[in-house]
Amino acid sequence: MTRSDLTAAASRYINRKVRTKGSVNQSWQSRAWELYHLVPEVRFAATYIGNAMAGATLYAGRRADDGTIEPAPNNHRASEIVNQIAGGPDGQAKLLGAFGRHLTVPGEGWIVVRPNSEVLSPDSPEDGHDWRVLSTREVRPQPGKLTAEIDGEDTEIAAGDRENLDPDGPVAIRVWEPDPERAIEADSPVRSSLDLLEELLLLNAAVKAIARSRLTGRGILLVPKGTRFPTTSTQGGAEDDLIEILMTVAETAIRDPESAAATVPIVLEVPAETIADFKLLKFESTFDELALKLREEAIKRFATGLEIPAELLLGMGDTNHWGAWMLTSEAIRIGVEPKLATVSYALTQQWLRPLLEAEGVDDWHRWLVWYDTAPLRVRTNRSETALQAYDRGVISDAALRRETGFEESDAPTAEEKAARKTTTDSQDQEQEQDVTPTTVDLPVDETADEPSTLPASAQRASDGLLAAADGLIWAALSAAGEKLKRTPVCPRSERARAREIQSAALHTALKVEPGQVEQFALLDGAWERVPEIATRYGIDAACLAASLDSYARELIAAGIEHSYDVVPGVVTTCLRLAA
């Protein structure tokens, strides 16, 4: 993988004086946390990014001369240090998940690392470290020290010495997304939406008031004075007053808001000469409907200001499964990976490299903490595509493990492979021994001659059909490659290199998401000659078009080059259907 541009900021709490022009304005962060608790859309966005970050994995890497990042050997000291961060994979998932919320809401958070021999946390090994992720409300920098609220108690962390950092001493690391105008301050998507979210709170309050108002919802019922209800047989001929009946119903509505009586309007008795009949007055306002529209518009604007596709917050009811995969991939690329890079940068600069330097590792400055989002990108269709491609012999064992979400450590050992081969050979020998030749008496009117029509399982595609299908696939991939050169999948900086690659193989050099095949119409018009070829070779045109289209989509999404050897397997289904 290549190195990404980092705009992250991290600093270890040390004994130094920071001279800046004016004070750092972070007062907005308290209000951002309040809105996180009050507005469900803010909580959803922060939780979504946090959960996604928790699904990534951290590993030690080494930056090569060409800028690529190569995983460190398992026995290297850098790998040992990274594996011990936060106590292991489970602790790292919690650490990354917490920073998903911190970097989305206030734009910063703190990592406090203390030797466990001092704090004796049951969640960490005694000879390891206790890792805590704290919010801006839990940390108070003070002259010469830092006060952190851990487990409800104030803990003082002395400032470290910049020239002689103690690798075993307590460490407090500030991690933040720098504001582009003033890098010492933090920035976040919520910061730019504070006024918008305040407006959303007011609209929520207005909608709540409208819902609670009996005047707005039920109005006033005008009743002519003297209107009476006839009495029942139990009342001895007396008349019952209409007002008393309606008030009784209204009292029931107050005691039980969910009863039908809650729909009764307020009753007002007026002189009979004023009105000739019952009248219902309603106090509806045009603002009632406007408030709902304004609230919906505010939510849309907030979704637009987030660092993830707005559809994830607004809902994807009209999005097909290809579009959903594309949106998820886009959310990982623009919303999750930059924040993972921020945390990785902090752990590299303030934890891994200081330890490697203190231990005398020569190339300590080349090692870094990096992240892998492959577990987030594994999709069912891509896994199935990888299995099919592996069965056809066009991808390696390592590629199959990568696309199905497994690691290289899951690969079988030489002993396991030998044991499996021995078991398979034994089973094959047993099956051969069980098969005994038998003689079959044929009916008088049948012969042993080979029939003119073979069963479906024995059908074989003709060379002409294979050549025609191969030509269709090659033409479709070539057309798709030409279209890719004019899409965002191929940035302008890469188009010169793309022109040097054969169009039919361009998808192997660019990462194309499944949804982008449909989005950019890469295969539109590719199968126009299928009916002609299907008729020529006596197979179903719809089946052939579907098989070729599915195969081409799988190749483009998986980044695999087309092979003529695979064509018989692509058209076999249609041959069986024809038989």
N, C-alpha and C positions, 0 to 999 in steps of 0.2 A: 504494500500500500504506500501511497505517497504522503508526504507531510502536508498538513493543512495549514492555512494561514491562521495564526493564533491572535486573538484580540483579548486574551484573558489577562487577569491581574491577580497576583497573590503575593502576600508578604508575611514573613515570620515576625512575631512580636519580639522586638529587640530593643535594647537601651539606646535610643537615638532621638534626636530632635528633628522633627519634620517641619520645614519652613515652607509655608504656603501663603499665598496672597489671600487673606481672608479665611474665615472658618469654613469647614466642610459642612454643607447643608444636607443632612440626612433625616430631617424632621418628617419628611413625607413617608418614611418607611413605617412609622407607627400607624398612620392612617391606612397604608396599604395592607397591613396585617388585619386591621379592623374590617376592611372591605372583603378580605379573604374569608372572614367568618360570617359576613352579612350577605354577600352576593354569591349565590350558588355557581354562577358562570365562572367567577374567579377561582373558586375552589376546584371546579371541574378541570379547568385549564392547567392549574398547578399540579393537580393529582395525576392528570394524564401524562404530563412530562415526567413527573417523578416516577410513576410506575414504569414508563418506558425506559428511563435511565437505569432503574433497578434491574432490568432485564439484560443490560450489557455486562460485559466482563472486562476486567482489567488484566493487563499482562505487561511484563517488562520487555522493552524493545530497544534496539540499537539503531541509531540513525547512520545510514551509510553515506558515502561521499556523494552519491547521486540524489540524496534527499529522501530515499525510501526508508521505511521503518521495518526492520526485520525482527521477528520474535527472538528473545534471548534463549540460549540453551537452558534446560531445566536445572542443571547443576550450577549455573552461574549465580554469583552473589546477588546480582540485581533481581533475578527471578525469585530468590529466597526472600528478599526484602519486600517485593511487591506482593508475593503470596501471603505475607504476614500482615499486610495492611488491614486494619479493622478486624483482625482475627481470622481472616479467611473469606471465602466466597459469600457466605451468608451475611457477615458483617459488612462486606463491601457493597452488597445489594442494598442494605439499609442506608449506608452512607450516601451512595449515589441517589437513591430514592429521596432522601431528605434534601439533598442539594437541588433536585428538580423543583421542589417547592420554594426553597430559599432564593434561587436565581430567577425564578419567575415572578415572585411577589416583591420582596425588598431588593432583589438584585445582588445580595451578598449573604454570606454565612461564615461561621467560624468552625475550625477543626481544632479541638484540644486533645493533645496526646500526652498521657502521663504514664510513667513506669508503673506497671501493675503491682510491683513489689511494694509500692507506697500506698496505693489505694485499695488493693486486694479485692478487685472486682471479680465476682464469681463467673462472669461472662467471658473472661480473658485468661489465658495461661499466666501463671504466677511470674514466669520469666519473660513475659511479653509486655504489651502496652494496652492501656485502656483508651479507646478511641471514642470521642464524643463529637457530635455535630450540634452546634448551638446556633440560635438565631441572634439577630442584632439586639433583641430585647434582653437576652440572657448574658450579654457580654458588655462590660463597661470599662473601656480603657481609661486609666488614671495615671498620673505622673509616677513613673518608676515601677508600675505594676499594672496588672490587668485582673479585674474581678469578674469571675465567671460563675453563674448560677448553675450548679450541677446537682441534680437530684434534690432540688429545693434548698440547697445550702450554698452560701457564697464561698468560693474557693479562690484564693489569691495565687496568681501565677507571676513570678518575678520575671522582669525583662531579661532576655538573654544578652550575652556579650557578642557583638557582631564579629569581633576578631577571633574569639575563642568560643565557638558554639559547642555546648556539651551535647553530644549525640544521644546520651541517655537521660538528659534532663527533660522537664516538661516543655512542651511546645504548643504555642497558640498560633494558628495560621489563619489569616483573613483571606477569604476567597471571594472575589466580586467581579461582576461584569462592569468594566469601566465606562463611565459616561463619555461619549465622544467629544463633548465640549470641555470637560474637566476630568481627566482620567482618575484622579484621586477619589472621586465620588462614584457611587454605584448607580447603575441604571437598570431598568427592567421594563417589560411590556406594561405592567400595571401602572408604573409611574406616569406614562404618557396618557393613561386613561382615567386618572383620578377624577377629573371634572366630569367625565362621561359617566363614571360609576356613581358619583354623587347624584347626578341627574337621574340615573336609574333607580336609586333609592327613593328619591322624591316621587317618581312615577309609581313605584311599588306601593308607597304610602297612599297615593291618590287612588289607586285601584282598590286598595284595602278599604279606604274610607267609603268609596262608592258601593262596595259589596256590603258593607255594614249598615249603610244608611237606609232606613225604612221609608223615609220620605222619597228618596230617589227611586227605590225599587218598587214600592207599593202605592205611593201617593196618598191623597186625601179623598175620602168618600163623603160627598155632600148628601145629607139625608133631610127631606122635608120634615119640619117640626110637626109632631103629633102622629107620625107613622107608627103603627102598632102591629105586632104579630098576634094572630088568633091564639087563644089559650088552649092548653091541653085539658084533657078530662080530669086530671089530678089537681088543676088549679082552681076548681070551684067557680068557674065562670069569669075569673079575673083576667085582665089583659096583661100581657108581658111587654115590657118596653124594649124596642129594637136596640137602643143604645146599650142596655144592660147585657143583652145577648152578645152583641159584637165585642163588648169589653171583656166578657168572660172568655170569648175565643182568643182575644188578644193576650190576656193573662196566660192562657195555656201556651201561646207561642213564645212568651218570654221564658216560662219554665222549661219548655222543651223546644229549642230552636229548630230541631229536625222534624217537628210535626207539621202537618198541613196548615195548622193555624198560623204559622209564621208568615203565610202569604196574605194575611188579612190587612187591608190598608187602615190608616188612621181615620176614625169616624168623626165628622163634624155636623151637628144639627143646626139648620138655618131655618128662618121663617118660611112657611109653605108658599107665601106669595112671591118669594124670591126665586124659587126654582119650581118647575112643574114636575120634574122627575129626578131620580137618582143621578148624580153626576160624579165621575171619578177624575180628579185632578192629578196629573203626574208632573213631577219636577225634573224631568230628564234634561240633560245638558248635552250640547254637542261635544263638550270636553270628555264626556264619558268614553265615547268611541275613540276620540283622538288620543286619550291617555294610553289606551291599549296599543294603538299604532305607534305612538312615540316610544313606548317601552320596547316593542319589538325592534324598532329601528335602532335604539340604543344598544341592544344586545348584538345586533348585526355589526354595528360600528366597533364594538369591543372585540368581537370575533375577528374582524378585519385587522385590528391592531396587534393581534397575537402573533407569535412566531411559529404557529402551526396553521395548516389550512383551515379556513373558517368553517368548512363543512363539518369538521369534527365536532365543533361546538354547536352548530345549528342543526345538525342531523344529516344523515346520508340516505334518507328515504328514497330519493329518486336516483341514487347512484347504483350502478350494477357492480358485480363483484370485481370486474377489472378496474373500474374507477376507484373502488374502495381500497384495493391493493395499492394503487398509484398514490392515493391520498395518504395512506399510512406510510409509504416509502418517503413521500415528500415531507411528512411530519418528522420522520427520523432524520432526514438530511438537513432540514433548515431549523428544526426546533430542538432536537435531542442531541445530535452530534456536536454542535457548537458548545453546549453546556458540558458535555462529557469532556471535550477538549479543555474547557476552563478548569475543571476539577483535576484532570490529568496533569495539566501544566502546574497547578499548585503543588500536587504531590511530587512532581518531578523536581521542581526548583527548591522546595522547602523541606523535603523529606528524603527522597531517594538519593539525589546527588550529594547533599551534605553528608549522608552516611557513607556513601562510596568514597567521597573525598577524605573523610576522617579515617577510613580503613586503608587508605593508600592504594586504591584501585587506579591504575594508570590512566585509562581512558574514561574516567568517571563522567566527564562532560558529554559523552556520546550516548549514555544510557538514559532512558526516560520511561515514565509510566504512560502507557497508551491503552486504548479501549478497542473492543471488538463488538460490533452491533449485529454480527451474523445471526445470533439467536433471535433477534427481533425481525429479521428479514425472511426467515424460513417460511415458505408458503406451501400449502398442500399440493398445489398444481406443480410447483417447482420441484418438490420432493419426488412426486410421481414421474415427472419428466426426467429427473436424474436417474431414477431406477430403470426406466425404459432405456435411456441412453447407455447406462452401464451394461444392461443385458445385451445391447447391440454392440458393445465393445468400443464405444466412441469416447468414453471418459474413463479416468483412472479411479482407483480405490480412494485416493485422497479427495478427489472432486466429489465423489459420491458421499463421503462422510461430511464434507463441508456443506453441501446443499441439503442434506437431511438433518443438519444440526448437531452432528457428532464431532468430537475432537480427535486429533491424531492419537491421543493417548488411549482412545477406545479401539484402536486397530488390534487385531489378533496377533499374538506372538507367534514365533516360528513353531513352537511346540504345539500351540492350539491349531495352527494350520495343518501340521502333520497328523494330529489326532483326528481332525475332521476328514482328511483325505483317506485315512485308514478306514474310518467308519463308512464312508461312501463306497469305497472299493468292496468292502465286505457285503454291503447291501446289494450292490450290483451282482456279485457272484451268487448270492442266495436267489436273486430273481432269475438268473440264467439257469440255475439248477431246477427251479420250479417249473420251467417251461419244457414240456415234453411234446414231441411231434404227434399229431393225431391225423388219422385219415378220415375223410368225410365222403360219404356216399352221395354222389350228386344225383339229382333226379334224372330220369331218362331223357327229358327234353332239354337238359342243360349240358354245357360243355365247359372245359377248363380253359377255353380261349379267353384272351384279354378282352374285356368289354370295350366297346367303342367310346363309352362315356365313363370317365373316372369319377369316383365319389368326390364330394366337396373337399375333404381333407387332403386329397391327392392332387388338387388343381394347382397348376403352376403358371405364373404369369409369363406371357410370351415376351421375347426380346423386344419386339416392337412396342408393346405396352410399357415395359420398363423404361425404354429410351424416351418415350413420349412423356411419362410421368417425371422422369429425371429432368427433361427439358423444361417442363412447366415449373417445377420447383426452383430450378436455377434462374429462370426468368423472373419468378416472383421475388426471390431473394435479391436479385440484381435491381429490380425496380424499388424494392424496399430500401436498399442501400442508398440509391440516388435520392430518395425522399428524406432519409435520415440526415443527409448532408445539409439539408435546409431546415432542420428542426433544432430546438434547444438542446436535444440530446447530444448534438455535435456542436460544442461552443466554437466561436469564431477562431479562437486560438488553436483549435484542433483540426480545422477544415483543410489546412494545407497538407497535414499528414494524412487526413482521410482520403484525399484525392489520390494518394499513392497506394491505397489499399483497394483490392478488387471489390467492386460494389456488392457482389454476392456474399462476401465474407466480412463486410464492414460491421455487421452486428456482433461479431466476435471481439471487436476492438472497442466497442462502445457498450455501456451498460444500458440496456433497454428494458424498461419495466413492462409487464404484460399489458397493463392498461394503455400504454403508449402505442402499442400496435394498432389499437382501435382509435385512439385519440388522433394520431397523425395519419390514419388511413393508409398504413404501410402496405396492406395486402389488397386494397380495393382494386378491382378490375384484373386481378391476377389469374382468375380461373375462367375467363370468358371462353376459352377453347375447350374446356372440359367436356361439354355435351357432344361436340364433334368427335373427340377422341374416344369417349365412352361408347358412343354408337358404333364406331369403327371396330372396337374390340369386344362388343357385346356385354358391357357391364353397366351398372346403374350410375347415371351421371351425378345424382345427388350424393350418393355414397362416396364416389371418387373425389368430388369437390370437398366434401367434409373431411375426408382423410388427409388430403393434401393440405388443406387450410390448417387443420389441427397440428400436423407435423411441422409446417412452416412456422406457426406461432410458437411452438415449443422450442424450435431451434433458435429463434430470435430472442425469446425470453431467457433461455439458458445460456446464450452466447456460444453455441456449438456450431461448428462448420458442417455443412451438408456433405453426406457421403453417398455415393451411388449404391454401395453395399446395403444400405438401409431401405432402399426403394421397394424391394420385394415385400418386406414386412409391412410397408405402408399400404400397399394395394391388395394385400391378401384378404382382408375382410370383404372387400367388394367382390373379389372372385368367388368367395364362399356364398355371398348373397346371390350372385348370378347363377351359381350351380343349384 
